[in-house]
Amino acid sequence: DLAISVLIAFLWLVSTFVWAKALADIKVSTGASIVPGIESCKAPGTTCHFLSVTSMGILNVSVVFGLLNMILWAGNVWLVYKDTNLHS
């Protein structure tokens, strides 16, 4: 059914963008910018150094695959639309 396909494609698009935003927030909250906000690093005579964060490449790939899957759903919606009598 066309309406269900459109709904699923839309929900997939929204969920992919939400995941991409959450991933961006994870990167910011675990990045070097958090060091100045740590209370124990503000103590006199204390120095804090940011070493590294685990690679998040696989998470970036998950966002890309989410967008590619949404494109597949959009193609599915187009093909279903072409098969209905809505398309003249």
CYANA upper distance limits for C-alpha pairs under 8 A (distance plus 0.5 A):
  1 ASP  CA      5 SER  CA      6.93
  1 ASP  CA     80 VAL  CA      7.94
  2 LEU  CA      6 VAL  CA      6.66
  2 LEU  CA     77 VAL  CA      7.07
  2 LEU  CA     80 VAL  CA      6.52
  2 LEU  CA     81 TYR  CA      6.83
  3 ALA  CA      7 LEU  CA      6.61
  4 ILE  CA      8 ILE  CA      6.61
  5 SER  CA      9 ALA  CA      6.61
  5 SER  CA     73 TRP  CA      7.87
  5 SER  CA     76 ASN  CA      7.87
  5 SER  CA     77 VAL  CA      6.15
  6 VAL  CA     10 PHE  CA      6.58
  6 VAL  CA     74 ALA  CA      8.16
  6 VAL  CA     77 VAL  CA      6.51
  7 LEU  CA     11 LEU  CA      6.58
  8 ILE  CA     12 TRP  CA      6.50
  8 ILE  CA     73 TRP  CA      8.18
  9 ALA  CA     13 LEU  CA      6.70
  9 ALA  CA     70 MET  CA      6.46
  9 ALA  CA     73 TRP  CA      5.78
  9 ALA  CA     74 ALA  CA      6.56
  9 ALA  CA     77 VAL  CA      8.19
 10 PHE  CA     14 VAL  CA      6.74
 11 LEU  CA     15 SER  CA      6.50
 12 TRP  CA     16 THR  CA      6.54
 12 TRP  CA     66 GLY  CA      8.09
 12 TRP  CA     70 MET  CA      6.44
 13 LEU  CA     17 PHE  CA      6.84
 13 LEU  CA     66 GLY  CA      8.38
 13 LEU  CA     67 LEU  CA      7.53
 13 LEU  CA     70 MET  CA      6.33
 14 VAL  CA     18 VAL  CA      6.67
 15 SER  CA     19 TRP  CA      6.58
 16 THR  CA     20 ALA  CA      6.62
 16 THR  CA     63 VAL  CA      6.92
 16 THR  CA     66 GLY  CA      6.10
 16 THR  CA     67 LEU  CA      6.99
 17 PHE  CA     21 LYS  CA      6.66
 18 VAL  CA     22 ALA  CA      6.65
 19 TRP  CA     23 LEU  CA      6.55
 19 TRP  CA     63 VAL  CA      7.52
 20 ALA  CA     24 ALA  CA      6.75
 20 ALA  CA     63 VAL  CA      6.49
 21 LYS  CA     25 ASP  CA      6.75
 22 ALA  CA     26 ILE  CA      6.66
 23 LEU  CA     27 LYS  CA      6.75
 23 LEU  CA     59 LEU  CA      7.95
 23 LEU  CA     60 ASN  CA      8.48
 24 ALA  CA     28 VAL  CA      6.82
 25 ASP  CA     29 SER  CA      6.56
 26 ILE  CA     30 THR  CA      6.61
 27 LYS  CA     31 GLY  CA      6.36
 28 VAL  CA     33 SER  CA      7.74
 29 SER  CA     33 SER  CA      8.20
 29 SER  CA     34 ILE  CA      7.07
 30 THR  CA     34 ILE  CA      7.41
 30 THR  CA     53 VAL  CA      7.63
 31 GLY  CA     53 VAL  CA      7.51
 32 ALA  CA     50 PHE  CA      6.26
 33 SER  CA     37 GLY  CA      8.46
 34 ILE  CA     38 ILE  CA      7.28
 35 VAL  CA     41 CYS  CA      7.72
 35 VAL  CA     48 CYS  CA      7.51
 35 VAL  CA     49 HIS  CA      8.09
 35 VAL  CA     50 PHE  CA      7.45
 36 PRO  CA     41 CYS  CA      7.45
 36 PRO  CA     42 LYS  CA      7.88
 37 GLY  CA     41 CYS  CA      8.34
 38 ILE  CA     42 LYS  CA      7.43
 39 GLU  CA     43 ALA  CA      7.68
 40 SER  CA     46 THR  CA      8.31
 41 CYS  CA     46 THR  CA      6.40
 41 CYS  CA     47 THR  CA      6.64
 41 CYS  CA     48 CYS  CA      6.19
 42 LYS  CA     46 THR  CA      7.40
 56 MET  CA     60 ASN  CA      7.04
 57 GLY  CA     61 VAL  CA      6.81
 58 ILE  CA     62 SER  CA      6.83
 59 LEU  CA     63 VAL  CA      7.10
 60 ASN  CA     64 VAL  CA      6.97
 61 VAL  CA     65 PHE  CA      6.62
 62 SER  CA     66 GLY  CA      6.59
 63 VAL  CA     67 LEU  CA      6.88
 64 VAL  CA     68 LEU  CA      6.72
 65 PHE  CA     69 ASN  CA      6.48
 66 GLY  CA     70 MET  CA      6.75
 67 LEU  CA     71 ILE  CA      6.86
 68 LEU  CA     72 LEU  CA      6.92
 69 ASN  CA     73 TRP  CA      6.82
 70 MET  CA     74 ALA  CA      6.66
 71 ILE  CA     75 GLY  CA      6.75
 72 LEU  CA     76 ASN  CA      6.72
 73 TRP  CA     77 VAL  CA      6.67
 74 ALA  CA     78 TRP  CA      6.78
 75 GLY  CA     79 LEU  CA      6.77
 76 ASN  CA     80 VAL  CA      6.64
 77 VAL  CA     81 TYR  CA      6.50
 78 TRP  CA     82 LYS  CA      6.65
 79 LEU  CA     83 ASP  CA      6.91
 80 VAL  CA     84 THR  CA      7.06
 81 TYR  CA     86 LEU  CA      7.45
 81 TYR  CA     87 HIS  CA      7.06
 82 LYS  CA     86 LEU  CA      8.23
 82 LYS  CA     87 HIS  CA      6.11
 83 ASP  CA     87 HIS  CA      7.92
